[in-house]
Amino acid sequence: MVLFNHEGKIQKYKSPLEIMEEFADVRLKQYGVRKQYLVDKLTLERDLLSNRARFIAYIIAKKLHINNRKKMDVVKDLVKFKFQKFGDDKPPRTGFEYLLIMQIASLTKERKEELERMAKEKAAELEKVKKTSIHTMWTFDLTQLETAINSLNAALDDIASGGTGQKRKAGSREGGRGGKRSKGAEQNEEEEEEEGVDDDGTAVPDPLDNPFGDVSKWTMGALKSWTAAGAGSGKRRRVG
């Protein structure tokens, strides 16, 4: 059997098993890359949440004052208290914007405790990933894939046998046939949007009240630089 190998070169194989063995080696190496990426990502997220919680704690304890002060004076205090930088730190940016943009309404004891809880959850998730072997990760993915394939096959069999496996058409939503809706239905939808209610009646979370909503914005740049550094030198920067 002659195939292109993982390097794009022609190679002769004695059996399908030999092909699978080579594939397994390549696949496991990629799971190693994936695991390291997850470790870096979760570490950054944990640290950012912890720093935000500590920032609020310092303000509550009046160790850090931000009202009626110049931005650079506040930044000097943040450096002195050894807060981590996230995002762009090239002037006029400081790397502390993820702290300085926090709304006054979020600088509360309740938000501090929520951030601490979220940081603790991230730390637990991080430890779980660290302890999970790449072989276990692959086995889990294969199990998930098998479950998905079996569900798809069952749905296709149901449709083939004349069952009701097909989804209802979008046009059959309440409010009229052919996708048309009454003015009353449209008005209700507009009122629900204004009140922060989703189509199914559940409350839509306020993006301004989500302490984790913008974490990826501040960590993505650092994550890309770490990944690039690791790919180029085989090493990664130590997480602070």
C-alpha positions in Angstrom: 0.0 0.0 0.0 1.5 3.3 -1.1 0.2 6.6 0.5 1.3 10.1 1.3 2.6 10.1 4.9 2.1 13.0 7.5 5.1 14.8 5.9 3.4 14.7 2.5 6.0 12.2 1.2 5.2 9.0 -0.7 5.6 6.0 1.6 5.0 2.2 1.2 3.1 0.5 4.0 2.9 -3.3 4.6 -0.6 -3.3 6.1 -3.5 -1.1 7.3 -2.2 -1.6 10.8 1.1 0.0 10.0 -0.8 3.0 8.6 -2.9 3.3 11.8 0.2 3.0 14.0 1.8 6.0 12.2 -1.4 8.0 12.4 -1.6 7.3 16.1 1.9 8.7 16.7 1.1 11.9 14.8 -2.3 12.2 16.5 -0.9 11.8 20.0 1.7 14.5 19.3 -1.2 16.9 18.3 -3.0 16.1 21.5 0.1 17.1 23.4 0.0 20.5 21.6 -3.7 20.8 22.3 -3.2 20.0 26.0 -0.5 22.6 26.4 -2.7 25.2 24.7 -5.5 24.4 27.1 -3.1 24.7 30.1 -1.9 28.1 28.9 -5.4 29.3 28.2 -6.8 28.2 31.5 -3.8 29.6 33.4 -4.3 33.1 31.8 -8.0 33.0 32.5 -7.5 32.0 36.1 -4.9 34.7 36.6 -7.0 37.5 35.0 -10.0 36.6 37.2 -7.8 36.5 40.3 -6.3 39.9 39.5 -9.7 41.5 39.0 -10.9 40.0 42.4 -7.8 41.3 44.1 -8.2 44.7 42.4 -11.7 45.1 43.9 -10.5 43.8 47.3 -7.8 46.5 47.4 -10.3 49.2 46.6 -12.7 47.9 49.2 -9.9 47.8 51.8 -8.9 51.4 50.7 -5.4 50.2 49.8 -5.9 51.4 46.3 -7.5 54.7 45.4 -8.6 55.5 41.9 -11.0 58.4 42.3 -9.7 61.9 41.3 -6.3 60.6 40.4 -4.3 60.6 37.2 -4.2 57.4 35.3 -0.5 57.0 35.4 -0.5 57.4 39.2 -2.9 54.6 39.5 -0.8 52.5 37.1 2.2 53.1 39.3 0.3 51.7 42.3 -0.8 48.7 40.2 2.8 47.9 39.3 3.8 48.4 43.0 1.1 45.9 44.1 2.3 43.5 41.4 -0.8 43.2 39.3 -0.4 41.3 36.1 -0.6 43.0 32.7 -3.0 41.7 30.0 -3.6 43.0 26.5 -1.6 45.7 24.8 0.9 47.5 27.1 2.5 49.8 24.5 1.9 53.5 25.2 -0.7 54.9 25.4 -1.9 51.5 26.6 -0.6 50.3 30.0 -1.6 46.6 30.1 -4.0 47.4 33.0 -7.0 48.4 31.0 -8.7 45.2 31.9 -8.8 46.6 35.5 -9.3 50.3 34.7 -12.4 49.8 32.5 -14.3 48.0 35.2 -17.6 49.7 36.0 -18.1 51.4 39.3 -21.2 49.2 39.9 -19.0 46.1 39.7 -16.6 47.2 42.4 -18.5 45.4 45.1 -17.9 42.7 47.6 -20.4 40.5 45.8 -18.6 40.8 42.5 -15.2 40.2 44.3 -16.6 37.0 45.7 -18.0 36.0 42.4 -14.7 36.5 40.6 -12.9 34.5 43.4 -15.4 31.7 42.8 -14.8 31.8 39.1 -11.0 31.9 39.5 -11.3 28.8 41.8 -13.3 27.0 39.2 -10.8 27.8 36.5 -8.0 26.6 38.8 -9.8 23.3 39.3 -10.4 22.9 35.6 -6.7 23.7 35.0 -5.6 21.0 37.4 -7.9 18.5 35.8 -6.5 19.2 32.3 -2.9 18.8 33.7 -3.7 15.4 35.2 -5.5 14.2 32.1 -3.2 12.2 29.8 -3.3 12.7 26.1 -4.4 9.1 25.7 -7.4 9.8 27.9 -8.2 12.9 25.9 -8.2 11.0 22.7 -10.3 8.2 24.1 -12.9 10.7 25.4 -13.1 12.4 22.0 -13.6 9.0 20.3 -16.4 8.1 22.7 -18.1 11.5 22.0 -17.7 10.9 18.3 -19.2 7.4 18.5 -22.2 8.7 20.4 -22.8 11.5 17.9 -22.5 9.1 14.9 -25.0 6.6 16.6 -27.4 9.5 17.2 -27.2 10.6 13.6 -27.7 7.1 12.3 -30.7 6.6 14.6 -32.2 9.9 13.3 -31.6 8.9 9.6 -33.2 5.4 10.2 -36.2 7.1 11.8 -36.6 9.4 8.8 -36.2 6.5 6.3 -38.8 4.5 8.1 -41.3 7.4 7.9 -40.9 8.6 11.4 -41.0 12.1 12.8 -37.3 12.7 13.0 -37.4 15.8 10.8 -37.3 19.2 12.5 -40.2 21.6 12.2 -39.7 24.2 9.5 -38.8 27.7 10.6 -41.9 29.1 8.8 -44.2 27.1 11.1 -43.5 29.2 14.1 -46.5 30.5 15.9 -47.9 33.7 14.5 -49.3 32.5 11.2 -48.6 30.2 8.2 -45.9 30.6 5.7 -43.7 32.4 8.2 -45.9 35.4 8.5 -46.5 36.9 11.9 -49.2 39.1 13.2 -48.5 42.7 14.3 -49.3 41.6 17.9 -46.7 38.9 17.8 -44.0 41.2 16.4 -44.9 43.8 19.1 -44.5 41.2 21.8 -41.1 40.2 20.4 -39.9 43.8 20.5 -41.1 44.2 24.1 -39.4 41.0 25.1 -36.1 42.2 23.5 -36.4 45.5 25.4 -37.0 43.6 28.7 -34.1 41.2 28.1 -36.3 38.1 27.5 -35.4 35.5 24.9 -37.8 33.8 22.4 -38.3 30.8 24.8 -39.2 33.1 27.7 -35.8 32.9 29.4 -34.0 36.0 30.6 -31.1 37.2 28.4 -28.0 37.8 30.5 -26.7 41.3 30.6 -23.3 41.4 28.9 -22.3 44.3 31.2 -23.0 42.0 34.2 -20.8 39.2 33.1 -17.3 39.3 34.7 -16.1 36.6 32.4 -17.5 38.0 29.2 -14.4 39.8 28.0 -11.7 37.6 29.4 -10.7 36.1 26.0 -10.3 39.7 24.7 -7.5 40.4 27.2 -5.8 36.9 27.1 -5.9 36.2 23.3 -2.8 38.3 22.5 -0.7 36.7 25.3 -1.9 33.2 24.3 -0.9 33.8 20.7 2.6 35.0 21.7 3.1 32.1 24.0 2.0 29.6 21.3 4.3 31.2 18.8 7.2 31.2 21.2 6.6 27.6 22.1 6.4 26.5 18.5 9.6 28.3 17.6 11.9 27.3 20.5 10.2 24.3 22.0 9.7 26.3 25.2 7.0 28.5 26.6 7.2 31.6 28.8 6.5 30.9 32.4 3.1 32.0 33.6 3.3 34.7 36.1 
